[in-house]
Amino acid sequence: MVYITEDLIRRRAEHNECEIFSLEEVSLHQQDIERIEHIERWCRDLKILYLQNNLIPRIENVGRLKKLEYLNLALNNIQVIENLEGCESLQKLDLTLNFVGRLSSVAALKENLHLGQLFLVGNPCAVFQGYREYVIATLPQLQCLDGTAVTRSERIAANQGLEELTRQVLEQEDQYLRGNTSEKEEGSTDRTGSRQEAVTDGPPDSEGKQEDGTESDEERREKEFWNTPCPFTPESRIEAHRHLEKKKTAKEKDAQKKVKPPRTLITADGRVLNVNEPKLDFSLTEDDDNNRIVLDLAVYRHMDTSLMDVDVQPTYVRVSIKGKTFQMVLPAEVKPDSSTALRSQTTGHLLLHMPRAQGEIKATKAAPRPSKDAAPRQHNSYDHPKRERGVPERLEVDPSGRVDIANIVTRRRAAEGPLEAARLNPDAPHRHVPSDGFMDDPDVPPLV
């Protein structure tokens, strides 16, 4: 059961900046409301009220709406016209497709002097003999009934036979009410029981068929519920509504249980996958003349561009189309910042131009470094074969990129080497002491 709450009215009052005290028009249709309440206290200035297509059984709590001009209660469960005497400004009342069987209750609208239009089509009373003449004679202020204007001659003829019309209408009312009571009693027997069984057993399968193609028990019960004749009463309408509401709730629960897990776009080890969820045609070409890669994606011609999102990465491209992902691994590295996305005005295709990246750096395997415990290998630059052939020698650096600058020159103790001595006494003349086994070669040019 849905109640009329302040929050519901405020959400329906966006055109009035969500203020309800000065609201003049509000639409509460198709909300499954089962009772009119609070409106006459919260919206005193209301002029137009839409309450069609709900489950309202009676007219109530609107008598204080002095400024109300139009009240729409079509497609509800109203059986009697009542409690509208206080709506002094009421000009139009719509009760289409309700269950008004007491035609004599239209006399309650005599106090609404400004009432010019009344709609009762689709009600049981609308098939009574003398229905139109009785309403016209009872409501002299009426100008239009069920969309048809009331003529002067029609009004004169109705007033002349008002007594006879009243007698006929009252007889038909009694007959309708007795028949309605008997139909309700019959409806509480086996036929209503079978309907109740279809409602309470649970929702039907999504396919409605078994694996062998035959009808399931749920589908048979569903067909029985809708094909079994029943009286057209407010109770049967509420029963059908409850049945549909239960099916809707069950489908929502099943949909929550069957939520698909998110699709994997990149694996745990970093490998990018090719994905085409929207199932679109595409072509990926390499434009060697312009040194770029071109992706032509055949998106829908009439789809708005705001529903697309393009993400270009150095090694792959990802396009989101209405929440569905298209992802493609590129054959070469590209420049994301220089890439462009264009939309064809004739075919609607999405064209991505992605320039190739220049000077692509690829990772190589680093050479293993020698362990600290291993004996250092001594090289003699004078015995190098390139040195003998006169080829200039180049400095070799560890390919791993880790160079210990502090240990390029071996630091000796102050007693054994000139480095520490020179630091302690910088003014003293420096004298180089050759190491053991040093041999002076005159063919080698000096280093300084």
C-alpha positions as CSV (number, residue, x, y, z in Angstrom):
1,M,0.0,0.0,0.0
2,V,1.3,3.4,-1.0
3,Y,0.6,6.4,1.2
4,I,0.5,10.1,0.2
5,T,3.5,11.5,2.0
6,E,5.0,15.0,2.1
7,D,8.1,13.7,0.3
8,L,6.0,12.2,-2.5
9,I,4.2,15.6,-3.1
10,R,7.5,17.5,-3.0
11,R,9.0,15.2,-5.6
12,R,5.9,15.9,-7.8
13,A,6.2,19.7,-7.2
14,E,9.5,20.3,-9.0
15,H,7.8,22.9,-11.2
16,N,7.0,24.9,-8.0
17,E,10.6,24.6,-6.6
18,C,9.4,21.8,-4.3
19,E,7.2,24.1,-2.3
20,I,3.8,22.5,-1.4
21,F,2.0,25.3,0.6
22,S,1.6,27.4,-2.6
23,L,1.2,24.4,-5.0
24,E,-1.6,24.9,-7.5
25,E,-1.2,21.7,-9.6
26,V,0.0,18.2,-8.6
27,S,0.0,14.9,-10.4
28,L,-0.1,11.7,-8.3
29,H,-1.2,9.3,-11.0
30,Q,0.0,5.6,-11.3
31,Q,1.3,5.5,-7.7
32,D,-0.8,2.6,-6.4
33,I,-2.4,5.0,-3.9
34,E,-5.2,3.4,-1.9
35,R,-6.4,6.4,0.1
36,I,-6.7,10.2,-0.3
37,E,-5.2,11.9,2.7
38,H,-3.2,15.0,3.9
39,I,-3.7,16.9,0.6
40,E,-6.4,19.3,1.9
41,R,-4.1,20.3,4.8
42,W,-0.8,20.7,2.9
43,C,-2.0,22.1,-0.4
44,R,-4.8,24.6,0.4
45,D,-4.3,26.5,-2.9
46,L,-4.6,23.5,-5.1
47,K,-6.5,24.0,-8.4
48,I,-5.7,20.8,-10.4
49,L,-5.4,17.4,-8.8
50,Y,-4.5,14.3,-10.9
51,L,-5.2,11.0,-9.1
52,Q,-6.0,8.7,-12.0
53,N,-4.9,5.1,-12.3
54,N,-4.7,4.3,-8.6
55,L,-6.6,2.0,-6.2
56,I,-8.6,4.7,-4.4
57,P,-12.0,3.2,-3.1
58,R,-13.8,6.4,-2.1
59,I,-13.7,10.2,-2.4
60,E,-12.6,11.8,0.9
61,N,-10.4,14.5,2.4
62,V,-10.8,17.0,-0.4
63,G,-13.7,19.0,1.0
64,R,-11.4,21.9,2.2
65,L,-9.9,22.5,-1.3
66,K,-12.0,25.6,-1.9
67,K,-10.0,26.6,-5.0
68,L,-10.0,23.1,-6.7
69,E,-11.2,23.4,-10.3
70,Y,-10.3,20.0,-11.8
71,L,-10.3,16.6,-10.1
72,N,-9.3,13.5,-12.1
73,L,-10.1,10.2,-10.4
74,A,-10.3,8.0,-13.5
75,L,-9.4,4.3,-13.3
76,N,-9.9,3.9,-9.6
77,N,-12.3,1.8,-7.4
78,I,-14.8,4.5,-6.5
79,Q,-18.4,3.3,-6.1
80,V,-20.2,6.3,-4.8
81,I,-20.0,10.1,-5.6
82,E,-19.6,11.9,-2.2
83,N,-17.7,14.4,-0.1
84,L,-17.3,17.1,-2.8
85,E,-19.7,19.7,-1.5
86,G,-16.9,21.8,0.0
87,C,-15.1,22.1,-3.4
88,E,-16.9,25.4,-4.3
89,S,-14.8,26.1,-7.4
90,L,-15.0,22.6,-8.9
91,Q,-15.6,22.9,-12.7
92,K,-14.6,19.5,-14.0
93,L,-14.9,16.0,-12.5
94,D,-13.5,12.9,-14.3
95,L,-14.7,9.5,-12.9
96,T,-14.1,7.4,-16.0
97,L,-13.8,3.7,-15.6
98,N,-14.7,3.4,-12.0
99,F,-17.4,1.3,-10.3
100,V,-20.1,3.9,-9.7
101,G,-23.3,1.9,-9.6
102,R,-25.4,4.2,-7.5
103,L,-26.4,6.7,-10.1
104,S,-28.6,8.6,-7.6
105,S,-25.4,9.7,-5.8
106,V,-24.8,12.3,-8.5
107,A,-27.3,14.4,-6.5
108,A,-24.3,15.1,-4.2
109,L,-22.9,17.4,-6.9
110,K,-25.9,19.9,-6.8
111,E,-23.9,22.1,-4.4
112,N,-21.1,22.5,-6.9
113,L,-22.6,25.3,-8.9
114,H,-19.7,25.8,-11.2
115,L,-19.5,22.2,-12.3
116,G,-19.7,22.2,-16.1
117,Q,-18.1,18.9,-17.2
118,L,-18.7,15.4,-15.8
119,F,-17.3,12.1,-17.1
120,L,-18.9,8.8,-16.0
121,V,-18.3,6.7,-19.0
122,G,-17.1,3.2,-18.2
123,N,-19.0,3.0,-15.0
124,P,-21.9,0.4,-14.4
125,C,-24.4,3.3,-14.0
126,A,-23.6,4.5,-17.6
127,V,-25.6,1.5,-19.0
128,F,-28.7,2.2,-17.1
129,Q,-31.8,3.1,-19.1
130,G,-32.4,6.8,-18.9
131,Y,-28.8,7.4,-17.5
132,R,-28.1,10.6,-19.5
133,E,-31.5,12.2,-19.0
134,Y,-31.4,11.5,-15.3
135,V,-28.0,13.2,-14.8
136,I,-28.9,16.2,-17.0
137,A,-32.1,16.7,-15.0
138,T,-30.4,16.2,-11.6
139,L,-27.5,18.7,-12.4
140,P,-28.9,21.8,-14.1
141,Q,-25.6,23.5,-14.1
142,L,-24.0,20.7,-16.2
143,Q,-22.9,21.8,-19.7
144,C,-21.1,18.7,-20.9
145,L,-21.6,15.0,-20.0
146,D,-19.1,12.3,-21.1
147,G,-17.6,14.7,-23.7
148,T,-21.0,15.5,-25.3
149,A,-22.5,19.0,-24.9
150,V,-25.9,19.2,-23.2
151,T,-28.5,20.9,-25.5
152,R,-31.4,23.0,-24.3
153,S,-34.0,20.7,-25.8
154,E,-32.3,17.7,-24.1
155,R,-32.5,19.5,-20.7
156,I,-36.2,20.4,-21.2
157,A,-37.2,16.8,-22.1
158,A,-35.2,15.4,-19.1
159,N,-37.0,17.8,-16.7
160,Q,-40.4,16.8,-17.9
161,G,-39.9,13.1,-17.2
162,L,-37.8,13.4,-14.1
163,E,-40.2,11.5,-11.8
164,E,-40.4,8.5,-14.1
165,L,-36.6,8.6,-14.7
166,T,-36.0,8.6,-11.0
167,R,-38.2,5.5,-10.5
168,Q,-36.4,3.6,-13.3
169,V,-33.0,4.6,-12.0
170,L,-33.7,3.4,-8.4
171,E,-35.0,0.1,-9.7
172,Q,-31.9,-0.5,-11.8
173,E,-29.7,0.5,-8.8
174,D,-31.4,-2.1,-6.6
175,Q,-31.0,-4.7,-9.3
176,Y,-27.3,-3.9,-9.8
177,L,-26.5,-3.9,-6.1
178,R,-28.3,-7.3,-5.6
179,G,-26.4,-8.8,-8.6
180,N,-23.2,-7.3,-7.4
181,T,-23.6,-8.9,-4.0
182,S,-24.3,-12.3,-5.5
183,E,-21.3,-12.1,-7.8
184,K,-19.1,-11.3,-4.8
185,E,-20.4,-14.4,-3.0
186,E,-19.8,-16.6,-6.0
187,G,-16.3,-15.1,-6.4
188,S,-15.4,-16.3,-2.9
189,T,-15.8,-20.0,-4.0
190,D,-13.6,-22.2,-6.1
191,R,-12.9,-19.6,-8.8
192,T,-11.3,-17.2,-6.4
193,G,-9.5,-20.1,-4.8
194,S,-7.8,-21.0,-8.1
195,R,-6.8,-17.4,-8.6
196,Q,-5.3,-17.2,-5.1
197,E,-3.4,-20.3,-5.8
198,A,-1.9,-18.7,-8.9
199,V,-0.9,-15.6,-6.9
200,T,0.7,-17.4,-3.9
201,D,2.6,-20.2,-5.6
202,G,5.3,-17.9,-7.0
203,P,6.4,-16.2,-10.2
204,P,6.4,-18.1,-13.5
205,D,9.5,-19.1,-15.3
206,S,11.1,-16.6,-17.6
207,E,10.6,-18.9,-20.6
208,G,7.3,-20.5,-19.4
209,K,8.3,-23.7,-21.1
210,Q,10.0,-26.9,-19.9
211,E,13.1,-28.3,-21.6
212,D,10.9,-30.7,-23.7
213,G,8.8,-27.7,-25.0
214,T,5.7,-28.5,-23.0
215,E,3.9,-26.0,-20.8
216,S,5.0,-25.8,-17.2
217,D,2.6,-25.8,-14.2
218,E,3.4,-22.2,-13.6
219,E,2.4,-21.2,-17.1
220,R,-0.9,-23.2,-16.9
221,R,-1.8,-21.5,-13.6
222,E,-1.0,-18.1,-15.1
223,K,-3.3,-18.8,-18.1
224,E,-6.0,-20.1,-15.8
225,F,-5.8,-16.9,-13.7
226,W,-6.3,-14.5,-16.6
227,N,-8.7,-16.6,-18.7
228,T,-11.1,-17.5,-15.8
229,P,-14.2,-15.3,-16.0
230,C,-14.7,-13.1,-12.9
231,P,-17.0,-10.3,-11.9
232,F,-15.9,-6.8,-12.7
233,T,-15.6,-5.5,-9.1
234,P,-13.1,-3.4,-7.1
235,E,-12.0,-6.6,-5.4
236,S,-11.1,-8.4,-8.6
237,R,-9.2,-5.4,-9.8
238,I,-7.2,-5.3,-6.6
239,E,-6.6,-9.0,-6.8
240,A,-5.2,-8.6,-10.4
241,H,-3.0,-5.7,-9.2
242,R,-1.6,-7.8,-6.3
243,H,-0.9,-10.6,-8.7
244,L,1.0,-8.3,-11.1
245,E,2.9,-6.7,-8.2
246,K,4.0,-10.1,-6.9
247,K,5.3,-11.1,-10.3
248,K,7.2,-7.9,-10.7
249,T,8.8,-8.3,-7.3
250,A,9.8,-11.9,-8.1
251,K,11.3,-10.9,-11.4
252,E,13.3,-8.2,-9.7
253,K,14.7,-10.7,-7.2
254,D,15.6,-13.1,-9.9
255,A,17.3,-10.3,-11.8
256,Q,19.4,-9.5,-8.8
257,K,20.4,-13.1,-8.4
258,K,21.4,-13.4,-12.0
259,V,23.6,-10.3,-12.1
260,K,26.5,-11.1,-14.5
261,P,30.0,-10.7,-13.1
262,P,32.0,-7.8,-14.7
263,R,33.8,-8.8,-17.9
264,T,37.5,-9.1,-17.5
265,L,39.3,-6.5,-19.7
266,I,42.9,-6.9,-18.3
267,T,44.1,-10.2,-16.8
268,A,45.9,-10.5,-13.5
269,D,49.3,-10.7,-15.2
270,G,48.6,-7.4,-17.2
271,R,47.6,-8.9,-20.5
272,V,45.0,-6.8,-22.4
273,L,42.1,-8.8,-24.0
274,N,40.1,-8.1,-27.1
275,V,36.5,-7.4,-26.2
276,N,33.5,-6.6,-28.4
277,E,30.4,-6.5,-26.2
278,P,28.2,-4.3,-28.5
279,K,29.0,-6.7,-31.4
280,L,29.9,-4.0,-33.8
281,D,31.7,-4.3,-37.1
282,F,35.2,-2.7,-37.2
283,S,38.3,-2.4,-39.2
284,L,41.9,-1.8,-38.0
285,T,44.4,-0.6,-40.6
286,E,47.9,0.8,-40.6
287,D,48.4,4.0,-42.5
288,D,52.2,3.8,-43.3
289,D,52.1,7.1,-45.3
290,N,51.0,9.1,-42.3
291,N,52.6,6.8,-39.8
292,R,49.4,6.1,-37.9
293,I,46.9,3.4,-37.0
294,V,43.2,3.9,-38.0
295,L,40.3,2.2,-36.3
296,D,36.9,2.4,-38.0
297,L,34.1,1.4,-35.6
298,A,30.6,0.9,-37.1
299,V,28.5,2.4,-34.3
300,Y,24.8,3.0,-34.8
301,R,24.0,5.8,-37.1
302,H,21.3,7.5,-35.0
303,M,23.1,7.1,-31.6
304,D,23.9,10.2,-29.8
305,T,27.6,10.9,-29.4
306,S,27.2,11.6,-25.7
307,L,26.6,7.9,-25.2
308,M,30.1,7.1,-26.3
309,D,33.4,7.3,-24.3
310,V,36.8,6.8,-26.0
311,D,40.0,5.9,-24.1
312,V,43.2,5.6,-26.0
313,Q,46.2,4.0,-24.3
314,P,49.7,3.4,-25.8
315,T,49.1,-0.3,-26.4
316,Y,45.2,-0.6,-26.7
317,V,42.0,1.4,-27.3
318,R,38.8,1.2,-25.3
319,V,35.4,2.5,-26.4
320,S,32.3,2.4,-24.2
321,I,29.0,2.5,-26.1
322,K,25.9,2.7,-23.9
323,G,27.7,0.9,-21.1
324,K,29.0,-1.9,-23.4
325,T,32.8,-2.1,-23.9
326,F,34.7,-2.5,-27.1
327,Q,38.5,-3.0,-26.5
328,M,41.2,-3.7,-29.1
329,V,44.9,-4.4,-28.7
330,L,47.0,-2.2,-31.1
331,P,49.7,-3.7,-33.3
332,A,52.2,-1.0,-32.3
333,E,52.6,1.7,-29.7
334,V,50.8,4.9,-30.3
335,K,50.6,8.4,-28.9
336,P,47.4,8.9,-26.9
337,D,47.8,12.7,-26.6
338,S,48.0,13.1,-30.4
339,S,45.1,10.7,-31.2
340,T,41.8,12.1,-32.6
341,A,38.3,10.7,-32.6
342,L,35.9,11.8,-35.4
343,R,32.2,10.9,-36.1
344,S,31.0,10.4,-39.7
345,Q,28.0,12.6,-40.5
346,T,26.8,10.2,-43.2
347,T,27.4,6.7,-41.8
348,G,27.7,7.5,-38.1
349,H,31.0,5.5,-37.9
350,L,33.6,6.4,-35.3
351,L,37.0,7.0,-36.7
352,L,40.1,6.9,-34.4
353,H,43.4,8.2,-35.8
354,M,46.3,7.2,-33.6
355,P,49.9,8.2,-34.6
356,R,52.6,5.7,-34.0
357,A,55.1,6.4,-31.2
358,Q,58.6,7.2,-32.5
359,G,61.7,5.5,-30.9
360,E,59.8,2.8,-29.1
361,I,61.9,1.5,-26.1
362,K,61.6,-2.2,-25.5
363,A,62.7,-3.8,-22.3
364,T,65.8,-6.1,-22.6
365,K,67.1,-8.8,-20.3
366,A,69.7,-7.5,-17.9
367,A,73.0,-9.4,-17.7
368,P,73.5,-11.1,-14.4
369,R,75.8,-9.2,-12.0
370,P,78.8,-11.0,-10.5
371,S,78.5,-12.0,-6.8
372,K,80.4,-10.1,-4.1
373,D,82.2,-13.3,-3.1
374,A,83.6,-13.9,-6.6
375,A,87.2,-12.8,-7.1
376,P,87.5,-9.6,-9.2
377,R,88.8,-10.1,-12.7
378,Q,91.8,-8.0,-13.5
379,H,92.1,-6.6,-17.0
380,N,95.3,-5.3,-18.5
381,S,94.5,-2.5,-20.9
382,Y,97.8,-2.9,-22.6
383,D,97.1,-6.5,-23.6
384,H,93.6,-5.8,-25.0
385,P,93.3,-7.0,-28.6
386,K,91.5,-3.8,-29.7
387,R,94.4,-1.8,-28.3
388,E,96.8,-3.7,-30.4
389,R,94.8,-3.0,-33.6
390,G,94.7,0.7,-32.8
391,V,90.9,0.7,-32.2
392,P,89.9,3.3,-29.6
393,E,88.7,1.7,-26.4
394,R,85.4,2.7,-24.8
395,L,84.3,2.6,-21.2
396,E,82.1,-0.3,-20.4
397,V,79.3,0.2,-18.0
398,D,77.2,-2.4,-16.2
399,P,74.1,-2.9,-18.4
400,S,71.9,-3.0,-15.3
401,G,72.5,0.7,-14.9
402,R,73.8,0.6,-11.3
403,V,77.2,2.2,-11.1
404,D,78.9,2.8,-7.8
405,I,80.5,6.2,-8.4
406,A,82.2,6.2,-4.9
407,N,84.3,3.1,-5.7
408,I,85.5,4.1,-9.2
409,V,88.9,4.9,-7.6
410,T,90.1,2.7,-4.8
411,R,90.8,4.8,-1.7
412,R,93.9,3.8,0.2
413,R,95.1,4.5,3.7
414,A,97.0,7.7,4.3
415,A,100.2,5.7,5.0
416,E,100.0,3.9,1.7
417,G,98.7,6.3,-1.0
418,P,98.9,9.9,-2.1
419,L,95.2,10.6,-2.0
420,E,94.8,11.0,1.8
421,A,98.2,12.6,2.1
422,A,97.3,15.2,-0.5
423,R,94.1,16.0,1.4
424,L,95.9,16.5,4.7
425,N,98.8,18.6,3.2
426,P,97.6,20.3,-0.1
427,D,100.6,22.7,-0.3
428,A,103.1,19.9,-0.4
429,P,104.5,18.9,-3.8
430,H,102.8,15.9,-5.2
431,R,105.1,13.0,-6.2
432,H,103.6,10.0,-7.8
433,V,104.9,6.7,-6.6
434,P,104.6,3.9,-9.2
435,S,103.2,0.6,-8.1
436,D,105.1,-2.6,-8.1
437,G,105.7,-4.1,-11.5
438,F,105.2,-0.7,-13.3
439,M,106.9,-0.5,-16.7
440,D,107.2,2.8,-18.4
441,D,106.4,2.5,-22.1
442,P,107.6,5.5,-24.2
443,D,105.0,4.8,-27.0
444,V,102.1,5.5,-24.6
445,P,101.2,9.2,-24.6
446,P,100.8,11.0,-21.2
447,L,97.4,11.1,-19.6
448,V,97.6,14.8,-18.7
